[in-house]
């Protein structure tokens, strides 16, 4: 699954375009490397997102098959 779509599905971003813009500004890394929005992510990958509040690190636990409920979003990633 594309990283921009994954981040939208697990509700880190409200819109896929927001995740895409963050990637284009080189503020998102996957496994320590700057990520393009089209990069595929897999279970076990570590995502780093630079924000105004600091660095957010997420480890992917599962890739969602469809849309994710807000109450279930944290089942797909772990904050590091």
C-alpha positions in Angstrom: 0.0 0.0 0.0 1.2 3.5 -0.8 2.5 5.5 2.2 0.2 8.4 1.6 -2.8 6.1 1.4 -1.7 4.2 4.5 -1.3 7.4 6.6 -4.8 8.5 5.5 -6.4 5.1 6.2 -5.0 4.9 9.8 -6.2 8.5 10.4 -2.8 10.1 10.9 -3.9 12.6 8.2 -7.5 13.6 7.3 -6.8 13.8 3.6 -4.5 11.8 1.4 -3.3 15.0 -0.2 -1.9 16.2 3.2 0.2 13.1 3.5 1.4 13.6 -0.1 2.4 17.2 0.5 4.4 16.1 3.6 6.2 13.5 1.6 7.0 16.1 -1.2 8.4 18.4 1.5 10.7 15.5 2.6 9.1 15.5 6.1 8.3 11.8 6.1 10.8 9.0 6.2 10.4 5.2 5.9 13.1 3.1 7.6 15.4 6.2 7.8 15.1 7.2 4.1 13.1 10.1 2.7 9.9 8.8 1.2 8.0 9.7 -1.9 4.2 9.5 -1.7 4.1 6.5 -4.0 6.4 4.4 -1.9 4.9 1.1 -0.8 5.0 0.3 2.9 4.9 -3.2 4.5 4.4 -4.7 7.9 7.4 -3.9 10.2 8.4 -0.6 8.4 9.1 2.4 10.7 7.7 5.7 9.6 9.1 9.0 10.9 7.0 12.2 10.5 8.5 15.6 11.3 5.9 17.9 12.8 5.8 21.3 14.6 5.6 19.3 17.9 8.6 17.1 17.1 9.3 13.8 15.5 6.6 11.1 15.5 7.7 7.5 15.0 5.3 4.7 14.0 5.9 1.0 13.4 3.5 -0.6 11.1 1.8 -3.6 12.7 -0.7 -4.4 9.9 -1.8 -3.1 6.5 -5.5 -2.3 6.5 -7.6 -4.1 3.8 -10.2 -1.3 3.7 -11.4 1.7 5.6 -10.5 1.8 9.3 -12.8 2.9 12.1 -11.4 5.6 14.4 -11.6 3.2 17.4 -9.6 0.6 15.5 -6.9 2.8 14.0 -4.3 2.1 16.7 -4.4 -1.6 15.9 -2.5 -1.0 12.7 0.5 0.9 14.2 2.6 1.3 17.3 4.1 4.6 18.4 7.8 4.4 19.2 
